[in-house]
C-alpha cells in the first residue's frame, strides 16, 4: 500500500480517501445559508383604492395614509433588528417596502413572526422622521386616513389605534436555497377593517353603518361617533363571545386580523 504525507503525518492512501469522503459528507450535511429580504406591502387596496365592487353596499374607499408600526420580526427564531414605522400608502410599484435582510439557514421555507404595536423607537420607511416620532410619542400602532365615496356623497375618516398584536407561525412561501436570495412579505389587508363580522370565514366588506355614524352630518366620521353606535341589535356585525357593543370596539378588534404573509398566507394572532 502506498503512503501519502499530509500535515506532518503519513496516511495510507485508503485512509486518506476515507477522510476526504467523511469531510465531503460533513460539508453536504451543512445546510448553508440564504439571504432573506423582509418587505411589507398593503397591496392595491392601500396603494390605490378599494373599489366599489368589493363592498357589499357600493362604497368606494381610497386611503390617503396608512401608517403601521412593525417590530419583533423573526425568521425561524432569528431576529431582524429594528422597529419600523411604514406608510403603506406610499407607492411601491407593487414591490412593497423593504425592512431589511438577514442570513438564515438554507433549506425549505421559513416561519415568520412579527408584531404590529406601539414602538419606543423606529426607523421611518416611506415616511418621515417626524411622522415616526408622532407614532412613538402618541403610542399608536396604526393610523388610517381616507375617504369613502358613493353616488356623490363623501365621508372622510381619520382613525388611530394603539392595539398590540403578535402575528406568529406565518408560513412563508420563500424558498431558502444555499447561496440564494428570497423574500418574505408582511402583507397588510386594509379591507379587514371594514369587515362586518368578527368570526365569519366569508364576511362582507361594508361601509353603510360607518357612514351612518356621522351624527352631526359634517361628512366626517370620528372615533367618538363610531363609539356611540350600538351594534348589539345588528343582524350583521356579530362579535361572538367578545365583550364588544359598539362600532369603534368592533373596528378595533378587526385590527388584529390585518397581518398576513406573502399575500394570502395566514398567521396566528395573539396579544
N, C-alpha and C positions, 0 to 999 in steps of 0.2 A: 504494500500500500504506500502510495506516495504521500509526502507531507507538505504542508503549506504553512509558512510563517506569517503570523498576524499578531500585532500589538504585543510583541515581545514573547509570544507563545508559539509553539509549533502544534498545529492541529492536523489530524488526519483529514484527507480530502472529504471523506464521508461525513465526519463530524462537522466540518465547516459547512457543507451543504445543508445539513440538518439545522444548523444555527441560522443560516440565511433563510431557510424555509420558515422557521419559527418567527424570525424577525418580520418576514413578509406577512405572516398570519396576524401578528400583533398590529402591523400597520393597517391591514384590512379591517381589523376589528375596531379601530379608531373611527368614530363617526365623522370626523372632520367638522368644519364649521361653514355656516351660510350667513350672509348678511341679510337681515330682515329690516325693511323700511316700514315704519309705522306712519300711517296717514289718517286723517279724519275727513269725512265728507257728508254733506247734507243732501246730496242728490239734487235733482232739478226742482224738487218741491221747495227747497230752501233757496237755491241759487236763482231760480226763475219764478215759479208760481205753482200753486196747487189749483189745477184747472177746475172749472165748474162741473165737468162730468165726473169728477172724483167725489164730489159732495152730493149727498142724497137730496139736499134741498136747493141745489143750483147756485150756491155762492161760489165765487172765485176768491182765492186768498193769495195775496202777494206780501211776502215778508220783506221788510226794509232792514232789519237787523236781527241776527240770531247768534247771540253770544253764549258760549258754553265754556265752563271751567272744567278741565280734564286733568286728572292726576293719578298716581298709583298704577301706572301702566306696567304690566308684567307679561313676559312671554315665557311660558313653561317655567315660571318662577323666577326668571331673570328680569330684574327691573330695568326699565328705561328711565334714566334720571330726569327729573324736572316735572314741573306743573305748567299748564298752558291755559291761556285764555284765547279762544279762537272765535272769529266772526265767520260763521259758516255761510253767511250771505255773500261774502266776498267771492267774486267769480274765480273758479279754478279750472275752467275749460274741461270739467268732468274729471279732473285728476285728483281732486281733494287737496288737502293741505298737509304738508309733511311736518311731523312732530319730532322725528329723529330716527336713528337706526342703531341696531346692535347686532353683535355677533352671537349666534346661537348654535347649538349642536345641530348638525345636518341630519336629515332623515325624517320622513313623514311630514305631518302638518301640525303646527303648534296650537296650544291652548293659550288664549289671551285673556287677561283681566284688565279692567280699567274702571276708574271711578269718576262720576260726574258729581261734583260737590264743591262747596266753598274752598278757596285756597288762601294761603297766607303769603305766598309769593308765586309769581307766574311769569312765563315768557309770553309776550304778545305774538300771536300768529294771525296774519291777515287782519290785524287791527293795530291800534296804537298803544304805547305805554300808558298813556292817560286813561284809556278805556280799561286796560288791565288793572290799573290802580283803583279805578272805580269799583270793579268787581271784587277786588280784595277788600277794600275799605267798607263796602256795603254788605259783604258776606253773601253775595249772590253766586249761585251755581249756573243760572240760566237767565237770560234776558231775551224776551221775544217781542218784537215790534212789527206791526204790519197793518194791512188794510184788507177788509173784505168788501166785495162789490157784487151787487145783483140788481138788475133792472133799474139802473141809475141811482140806486141807494148805496152809500158807502158807510162803513163802520170802521173806525180806527181803534187800535188797541196797543198798549204798551205794558207788558206784564213782566215781573221779576220773581224769581223763585230762589229759595235757599235750600231746597231738598238735597239730600246726600244719598247717592245710590251707587253701590258697587255692582258692576257687571262682571260676572266671573264664569269660567268654564266656556268661554266663547271659542268654538271650534273653527279656526281659520281654515281657509282653503289654500293658503300659501303652501307651496312645495319647497321644502328646505333641502337643497342639493349641495353637496360638498363643493365649496368654492363659488357657489352661485349667489344670485340676489333674488329676493322675493319681497312681496308687500302684503301686509295685513292692514285692512282699512277698518277704522272705528266708524261705523255708519250710524248717522243720527236721523231718525224718522220723525220729522216735524208733524206729519199728519196725525200721529197718535194723540197729539194734544187735543184734537178735535173729534176723537172717537166718542161714541155715545153709549159705551158700555165698558165696564172695567174687567169683565170676565169672558165675554163672548169671544170665540175664536174668529168670528167674522162681524165685527162691529161696523156700523156706518160711520163715515166721516160727515159731520154735520155742523152747521153754524146757526141755525134758526134760534135756538134757545139762547145762545150767546148774544145774538143781535137783539133779542127781546129784553135782555138785561139792561139795555140803555134807558134807565129810568127817567133821566132828565132830557132825553131826546136831543142830545147835543152831538150825536154822531160819533161818540167815543165811549167804549165800554171799559170801565176801570175794574180793578181788582175788588174794590169795595162793592161795586154794583153786582159783580158776579157772586160775591159772598152773601148778598141779600136775596139771591134766587134760591128758593126752597125746591129741591129736586125729589123730595120724598114721595110726592104724588105723581111723578112722571112715569109713564109706561116704559120709556127708554131711560137711559142714564141710571142703569142698575149698578149697585155697588157691592152686591154680595153681603158678607157679614161685616164689612168695614163700617166704622162709625163716621160716616160722611153724609151730611144732609144738605149741603149747599153746592152750588155750581163751581165756586172757586176751589173748594176742597176736592171736588171731583177732578178738575183740571190739574190741580197739584198732584193728585195721585197718578194721573197719566204720565207725569214726567218720569216716573220710574220705569216706563216701558219704551223710552226713546232709543236706548242703546242696542245696536246690533253689530255684527261683524261681517265684513266682506259683502255688503249689500243686504241680503235677507237672512243671513246666518243668525241664529238665536243665541242668547246668553241667559244665564240665570241672574236674577236681580235680587239684591239684598241691601239693607241699610248699611 
